[in-house]
C-alpha cells in the first residue's frame, strides 16, 4: 500500500490592497478562486520569507481571517518597469 502526502501548491488570488503613507502594502480582502471573498481582520506581521511549503520567495503577511491565522504571500516581479509589480498567493494542500 502506497501512502501519499498532501503537497501544498501556490494558489494565486486577487487581493484588495491599501497603501500606508510610507508606501507599505496593506492587504484588506482576498478573493478566492471560486469568487468567495474573505475580509482580512488584522495583519499580525510582515516580513520577507520563503513559502516553505509551496516554494517561492516574497513578502509574507501573517494575517487573521475569521479568527484564524494564515499566511498571504506577495511575489515580486523581477521587471522593475511597467504596471506589473507582482502577485499574491496562498498555499493550498492537494492530495
C-alpha positions in Angstrom: 0.0 0.0 0.0 1.4 3.3 -1.1 1.0 6.4 1.2 0.7 9.8 -0.4 1.1 13.1 1.4 -0.6 16.3 0.6 1.7 18.6 -1.4 1.0 22.3 -1.0 0.7 24.4 -4.1 0.6 28.1 -4.8 -2.9 29.5 -5.4 -2.8 33.0 -6.9 -5.6 35.2 -5.6 -7.0 38.7 -6.1 -6.3 41.0 -3.2 -7.8 44.4 -2.4 -4.9 46.4 -1.0 -4.4 49.8 0.7 -1.1 51.7 0.9 0.1 53.5 4.0 1.7 56.9 3.9 5.2 55.3 3.9 4.2 53.0 0.9 3.6 49.8 2.9 1.1 47.5 1.1 -1.8 46.5 3.4 -4.0 43.7 2.1 -7.6 44.1 3.1 -9.6 41.4 1.3 -8.8 38.1 -0.6 -11.0 36.8 -3.4 -10.6 33.0 -3.6 -10.6 31.2 -7.0 -14.3 30.4 -6.7 -15.1 34.1 -6.1 -15.7 33.9 -2.4 -14.3 37.0 -0.6 -12.6 36.9 2.8 -12.0 40.1 4.8 -8.6 40.3 6.5 -9.4 41.2 10.1 -5.8 42.0 11.1 -2.2 42.0 9.8 -0.1 40.4 12.5 3.3 40.5 10.8 5.0 41.5 7.5 8.4 40.1 6.6 10.5 38.8 3.7 10.3 35.0 3.9 10.1 31.9 1.7 6.9 30.0 1.2 8.3 26.9 2.9 5.5 24.5 1.8 4.8 25.6 -1.8 8.1 27.2 -2.7 9.0 30.7 -3.7 10.2 33.8 -2.0 8.5 37.1 -1.2 6.8 39.2 1.4 4.9 37.0 3.9 2.0 38.6 5.6 0.7 36.8 8.7 -3.0 37.6 8.7 -6.1 36.9 10.6 -9.3 35.7 8.7 -12.4 34.6 10.6 -10.2 34.5 13.8 -7.7 32.1 12.3 -4.1 32.9 11.5 -2.9 32.3 7.9 -0.1 33.4 5.5 -0.5 35.5 2.4 2.5 36.0 0.2 3.3 38.8 -2.3 5.7 37.5 -5.0 7.5 40.5 -6.5 8.1 40.8 -10.3 11.7 40.9 -11.5 10.7 43.5 -14.0 11.3 46.9 -12.5 9.3 48.9 -15.1 5.6 48.9 -16.0 2.4 48.4 -14.1 3.0 44.7 -13.1 4.8 44.7 -9.7 3.9 41.2 -8.6 1.1 39.0 -7.5 -0.4 37.5 -4.3 -0.7 33.8 -3.5 -1.7 31.5 -0.6 -0.6 27.9 0.0 -3.1 25.1 -0.5 -2.7 21.4 0.1 -3.6 18.9 -2.6 -3.8 15.2 -2.3 
